Amino acid sequence: MKKIIFLASLFAVQAQAATLSVTDGIELLVVDGKQVQGSFWSQAAEVELTPGKHQIVVRYDKELKNGSRNTMYTTRPYLFELEMPSQDAEISLPALVAYSQAQAYFQRDPEWTLMLEDGSQRTLAFTELKGDGFAAFSDMEALVAEYNRQNGITFEQGYAVDLQQAVVKVDAGGKVEVTGDALAQLKLWYSKAQPEEKAAFQTWMKSQTQP
């Protein structure tokens, strides 16, 4: 009986998951802090997600007409805090054909859209990630981890949690008030710490548990 209950629970969890995909020209890079693994020949174009808040990083990368030849057009990574519905969804952009058209589109605020299986759609708010140097985007996991550290974002039970928003409140007059319980505050400051500061804190924690 226990095995039957376990299997039923497993199937229920799987049934709740939905597919998030991207349209042609969009690369799915990082989901909830982890790089999305594609094949040897191409980047992954979809991922299974449970309903709820997820952090998605993509970029546009496509060969476009540039006069008499074709040229690759690649954007910086774009990060979304996306509320995944309990139905399949797709991140899309308008069809771009020419290199100059893509340049003009991304130089102003581009409109990223989440198309839902039921035909409805949402406009996605985004953050354009920036890095220093030629190899700034060679390690996307590290780039996203640094962004999350600076912004107090962590992942709990698979969901993206903005700890800073959870424990810091700013009123209309600009007055900052620290809220939330002690655990939430500890998580916030730990998420913002540098690796050497985390190591020092872990050493201190061990010393507190020793008799």
N, C-alpha and C positions, 0 to 999 in steps of 0.2 A: 504493500500500500504506500509506503514512504517513497519508493522508487517512482510510482505512478504520479504522486503529488509533485515530486521533484521535476519530473519530465514535463508535467503540465505547466509548472512555473517557468521552466526554461523556455518552452514554446511561447508562453505569454509574453516574456521579455523580448524574444526575437520578433514576435508579431508587432510589438510597439515600435520597433526600429523602422526608420524610413530612409530612403536614399536621397542624398544631396549630390547633385551633379552640376557640371558646368558646361556651357555651350562652347562651340568651336573657337579656339583662339585663347581661351582662358585656362590657365594652369592652376590646379589645386595644389598648394605648396605645404601648408602646415595646418593641422586641425588639433585644437586643444593642446597646443604646445609641442606636438609631435609631427615630424615630417611625414608627409604622405608618400608612400612608396609606390612608384609606377613600374612599368616594365623597362627592359633594357632600351627599347626604342622610343617610348613615349611616357609622358607624365600621366599619373592617375587622373581620371576624369570624374570619378564618383567615390562616395564613401557612405557607409551605413552609420546613421546617428540616431540616438534615442531622442524623443521630444524634450525640449528644454533649451537652455542657453548654452551656446557653443561659440568658441573663438575660431574663426576661419581666416586663413591668409591665402590670397590668390594674386596672380598678376596676368596681364595680357601679354601674349607673346605669339606673334603670327607674321608670316611672310606676306607683304602687301605690295601692290603695284606702286612703283616709284619711277615715273617716267617710262622709259623703254625697258626697264628691268625690275626685278623684284628685290625687296630689301626687308630684312627682319625688323620688326618694330617691337620693342620690349619695354614695358613700364616698370616702375618701382613696385614693390609688393603693396597690396592693399589689405588692410585688416578690418574684419567685421566682427562685431559682437552680435551674433545671429540667434534669434529665437526659432529653433527648429520645430516645425509643426509635426503632427502625427501623420503626415502624408508626404509623398515624394515632392521634392522641390528642386529648382534649378536656378543657379546664378547666371544671369545673362547680361549682355550689352547689345546696343544697336549694331547691326551689320556694318562693319568697316571694310572698305575695299581698297582705298588708296592710302599710302604712307602719310601724305599731307593731311588727309582727312583724320587719321588717327592722332597725329600731332595736335591738330586743332581741338579735337575732342578731349584729349587728356590734359591739355594746357588750361582749360577751364575745368570747373568741377564736373567730373564725369558722373553719369547716373548709372549706378549698379542696381539691378532689379532682381528680386527673388520671385520667380514664377512658381506658383503652387499647382499641384495636380488638379485641383478643382477649378482652375481657370483664373483665380484671383492672383493679385501680384502686390508686392511691397517694394518700396524704394529703400535701399540699404544705406544707413549712415556708415561712414568709413573713416579710417585713419590711414594716411599714406606713410608707410614706413620709410625712414631715411637712414643711410649709413655713410661712413667715411671711407674713402679710398676705393681703389679699383675692385678689390675683392670684398666689398662691404656686404654683398648678398650671397657670398659663397657658402656661408653656414647659416641657413635660414632659422634653424632651431635656436641657435645662439642669439641671433638678432631678435627673435620673438621673445626669448627668455629675458633679454635685457629690457625690452619694452615692458614686459609684465612686471619685472622687478621695479622699474621706475614708477609704474602706475599702480602698484599694490594689487596685482591680479594673480590669483592662484586657481587651481582646479581641485574641486572637491566632489568625489563620487562621479567623476567624468564631466562635471559642469564647470564652466568658467564663472568665477566669483570675484566681483570687484570689491575687495576688502576695504579699500579707501572709501568707497561710497557707503559701505556698510557701517563704518565706525567714525567717519568724519562728516559732520553736518555744517553747512555754511548757510546762515540766514540771509535775508534780503539786504541787510546792512553790512554784509561781509564778515560778520563775527563767526569765528570758527569754534565749534564745540565738538569735543571728542566724546563719542557715544559708543554703544555696543559693550558687550561684556569683556572681561579680561582676556578670554581665549581669543576672541576676534581681534583684539588689539595686538596680542602677541603674534598672531598669524600675519597681520599687516606689517609689522616691523620686521618680522623674519623674512617675509617675501621681498622687502626692499633692501635687505642686507647684501653686502658683497660676500663672495665665497669665503674669504678669510674671516669675515665677521661671523658668518654662520658657523664656521669651524670653532671659533673662540667661544661662541654661545653654547655649542654642543659640549665642549669641554667643561664649561661652567655647569651645564645641566647634569653632567655625570658626577661632578663633585658634590652636587646638592643631594644626590641619591645615595651617596656613600655614607655608611654609618659613622 
